[in-house]
Amino acid sequence: MSTMVQSEARSRAWRLWLTSGPGLFWIILFLLLPSGIMLGIAFFTNSDFGSPVLPLSLSSFSQVAGFGILGWTSANFTVLIRSLLQAGIATTMTILLAYPLVFFIVSRPANLRPVLLLFAIVPSWTNQVVRTYAWMQLLNPFAPVSHLAQSLGLIPPHLGLMPGNFAVFIGLTYNYLPYMVVPLYAAVEKLDWTLVEAGRDLYASGPKLFFNAVFPQTVPGLLSGIILVGIPAFGDYVVPQLLGGDKAMMLGSLIASQFTFSPDWPYGAALTIIMLVFTCIGLVVFRRLTQRLGGGEGAML
Amino acid sequence: MSASVSAKRGAISLTGITRIFAGTIPAVDHIDLEIQAGEFFTLLGPSGCGKTTLLRMIAGFEAPDEGRIVISGREMQGVPAHKRAVNTVFQSYALFPHLNVEQNIGFGLKMQGVKAAERKKRVDAIMDMMQIGQFATRSAAQLSGGQRQRVALARALVNEPEVVLLDEPLSALDAKLRAELQIELLRMQKRLGMTFVFVTHDQHEALVMSDRIAVMSKGRIQQVGPVLDVYEKPKNVFVAEFLGLSNIWAFEPVSAHEARTAIGVLNIGENLTGPGMAMIRPEKIWLYSDNAFEAGRPNMFLGKICEAIYMGASTQYRIELQCGQFLTAYDTNNQAAERSWRPGEAVAVELKPENIMLVEA
């Protein structure tokens, strides 16, 4: 009897390892381990050549906070705030674009929908660098759009719509739109239209109907979309690097430069850790939100 | 039906209502119907007969292709669902999963702009009446089927609509709970005096609950009338068969009150003007032991029990008559019942003339 229980427990443990093992291995090797190394490097001192050397210190973190040889500067805060803002604005823009798009697709005949969805996704199959280069062509000073903006007086003559914050915003929105469309589509496709009818039956119409009967049903999809767009946009490197220029630098570029042009590994590592912390805070907040807003659905499962 | 009657709060008047979906076969085909204020009216029919489509047109979810809908004397053409003083209890209940019970019930009032204090008062009152106050803060997902059904009903009633539409609201419940809620629903309707339009495919449910029934088939109304009439005096074969078991024979008249059928010549109470169909309900057939048989007595036949299905309060018999025809009869199992019969036993049956109804094919 007891041997049977034991062997059953053993086979259950074996199955647990078989299913969770590969994922666990992956996460440890490519997420936890590198993050741990980064955390370690952050506590070293910078050598003249940018490599981490002893003694251990917190100097890289004070550097992150803005303290340098020349006293305190707001440059890092500006980059951090700009990254948060850019990510926030781009995420908002993808939401505003994705909702009408998704409802348009869902309102088409069922056999057309996968094709239309594919059109929205296909661009994300090409390399992000290539797509961002395309935007460089579209927004450069000699491009028609820039001419238009110049003649409307939106930008000074002879300047383009890139480089700058506007170009970064466009680039981020474009690159991450599919990651908003897909989860939102999944939520809207299985929308319970009877609830919408119930809303109409109970005297709701127009925006009231949307926000009381439609929108709450899409919230789980929206939250996944926000995570899928907001977090990578926050740390994006390619877009600000190619479309941003000096005045539109984001955290991703700042970190990258610590390991390339102006090497300072401990400082770069400290920046990375700070970014990870922000990302984790964001994830935890959203997890809470999802639990609260999706509580009804969660309990139904 | 005079204009003043159909202008009463809660009265519904349908004229020539037609709805054709993608194909060419109408889902609802030229329906004329007057539903009186304060009555419990049932649309009964098999699935696909158009009863739900008709209900959805009254609710305003769909527009008729032809015809007029008038509710409480007001023309409904062009009036969207959210502007109709009509509330629906959906088959799936359609409770909002992101709202709790209280918020679900208060939804309609909130959308109408009723102030929070007044809203709370009315929601509390209806929750008391429906005995769901203890679930006020639960989410819909945490309720049982019966509780959800009560919340869905409360959500409709709290708005004090002119008409309550119910789309098979009890179909997802088990038999016992269903029977309980049927009675509860009925009491609620009588107490509030609102017009209830109830859709069901369950003839028993329709008989239990309704003041009047409209039996529908293939987009058309086959018969409208008080429960008793529709059951006892069905207009045609479809209605007779849909509302319960029946024995139906085609006949040729022999004289004004005598008809030749497959089981022999029957005396019939009604005046016969030509060939037609005769129907008798199984419970209207008298069963005797064979020694009570009187040769020459009209409408009496000898037969043999082929099948006896015990159903508790009554037993359903399948009887083979001497002529080879079969008929179905019920006998109650109460104390007054002569006895019960076993398969193979010889019996005499009597079909009383006043119980034989003429129906259209």
Boltz contact constraints between the chains, C-beta under 6 A:
constraints:
  - contact:
      token1: [A, 194]
      token2: [B, 90]
      max_distance: 6.0
  - contact:
      token1: [A, 194]
      token2: [B, 92]
      max_distance: 6.0
  - contact:
      token1: [A, 194]
      token2: [B, 94]
      max_distance: 6.0
  - contact:
      token1: [A, 195]
      token2: [B, 94]
      max_distance: 6.0
  - contact:
      token1: [A, 197]
      token2: [B, 61]
      max_distance: 6.0
  - contact:
      token1: [A, 198]
      token2: [B, 94]
      max_distance: 6.0
  - contact:
      token1: [A, 200]
      token2: [B, 81]
      max_distance: 6.0
  - contact:
      token1: [A, 200]
      token2: [B, 82]
      max_distance: 6.0
  - contact:
      token1: [A, 201]
      token2: [B, 81]
      max_distance: 6.0
  - contact:
      token1: [A, 201]
      token2: [B, 87]
      max_distance: 6.0
  - contact:
      token1: [A, 201]
      token2: [B, 88]
      max_distance: 6.0
  - contact:
      token1: [A, 202]
      token2: [B, 107]
      max_distance: 6.0
  - contact:
      token1: [A, 202]
      token2: [B, 108]
      max_distance: 6.0
  - contact:
      token1: [A, 202]
      token2: [B, 111]
      max_distance: 6.0
  - contact:
      token1: [A, 203]
      token2: [B, 82]
      max_distance: 6.0
  - contact:
      token1: [A, 203]
      token2: [B, 108]
      max_distance: 6.0
  - contact:
      token1: [A, 203]
      token2: [B, 111]
      max_distance: 6.0
  - contact:
      token1: [A, 203]
      token2: [B, 112]
      max_distance: 6.0
  - contact:
      token1: [A, 204]
      token2: [B, 82]
      max_distance: 6.0
  - contact:
      token1: [A, 204]
      token2: [B, 111]
      max_distance: 6.0
  - contact:
      token1: [A, 205]
      token2: [B, 82]
      max_distance: 6.0
  - contact:
      token1: [A, 216]
      token2: [B, 98]
      max_distance: 6.0
  - contact:
      token1: [A, 296]
      token2: [B, 97]
      max_distance: 6.0
  - contact:
      token1: [A, 296]
      token2: [B, 98]
      max_distance: 6.0
  - contact:
      token1: [A, 296]
      token2: [B, 139]
      max_distance: 6.0
  - contact:
      token1: [A, 296]
      token2: [B, 141]
      max_distance: 6.0
  - contact:
      token1: [A, 297]
      token2: [B, 97]
      max_distance: 6.0
  - contact:
      token1: [A, 299]
      token2: [B, 141]
      max_distance: 6.0
  - contact:
      token1: [A, 300]
      token2: [B, 141]
      max_distance: 6.0
